């Protein structure tokens, strides 16, 4: 991913931010009163406001310095979604059985980390491109795989095995991850009088799609 800094937005500030997934759907009202709905985007794009995590002038300065180091919107960075940051739910324990990565064919060695959101009504597949270092656990056909036998590209989320899994082998993984984002503005307005009165600045972030 070009123009990206593999550095994490301050975690303690990220935990207080607001935001989440955003989708684009076209809705057309028909003459009979029914609707026609069309999904414009295949995947959701996450938006956040880092301003809601700021509690002090020191926090404000830390974000300002981080913004300057990224040159505004120019460079992307890692951001920890306060709710959706691992292969299971936020209060669960990561397990190598959490998410399916694919089926072996005896030749394929590389598998993309994925997270599936689903229920009886449907499912959505999300590419995970920014796993956390040391967090990825893998199993093949129910058996845990030693970390000595596979590698993880922390910039793309691709898991590569030393030897291709056999034909029909089920590969699953558990992991923690960050969201690749950038600032969604080239300008941050700071008014300390307003800040001390309880009005925090808006610091928008937007997900960079892999």
Steps between C-alpha positions, in 0.01 A plus 500: 500500500664823385525811717440302819683521833494174698438688823202484733276787602536545882300212646370681807348768274361247254300329776295818549421569134164469328418350160463175313412344162339709228327358191355641180155380393284649224130489586238576235132533598280336236157618391332208678652606833768233505874561498787395277831481689844471345831464685747749349795385710590134539669567834440740786741788553561602859492859619606625844528826691814506713393826662263314730796323663670822609470583871781750563724757337779240510279261301428777253871569453573129453247478216630825351856363495378173349308695233810701410715186480251353250495826297123521533326269253822396322602194702280225634549330837365225726194562713346270762123479473383504863236229432619298200871420540530122507380185323236440767279743692655775713457308825601161360835322499674464165511139377661347193154362417335845471504572125526297177780591260440244226550145382835353404562359152848356545666790317373823655717636780361853554166582666349840578379567854122545495223574745147377432195682639186295465177353628213294358412788265833550327875551532763762417869427448757760608867500399729554800815674377660624822537217756680567826849359535508170689121468515432257214429137589426244226363148481465254212230233516460567871868470589693805622788609277827609659600859425827354364314364195325812375562871462265798515543818296398772747452751216257287295358234732617212278594175678762293315576137587840339449321202344167513319211351700374175347200489268177550694668617821298765687707800611375720784657779705457732794660844529485858618512781247498874431308699238705685235378860505603855413391838626194612304603865519807711436400746771449473875348803670591547866317745723607460862216717629250268334695193614494609866127563461453134409487528120757265349649537151392272218786280378356275228667177389403282203596143418741436213365209300750215440 
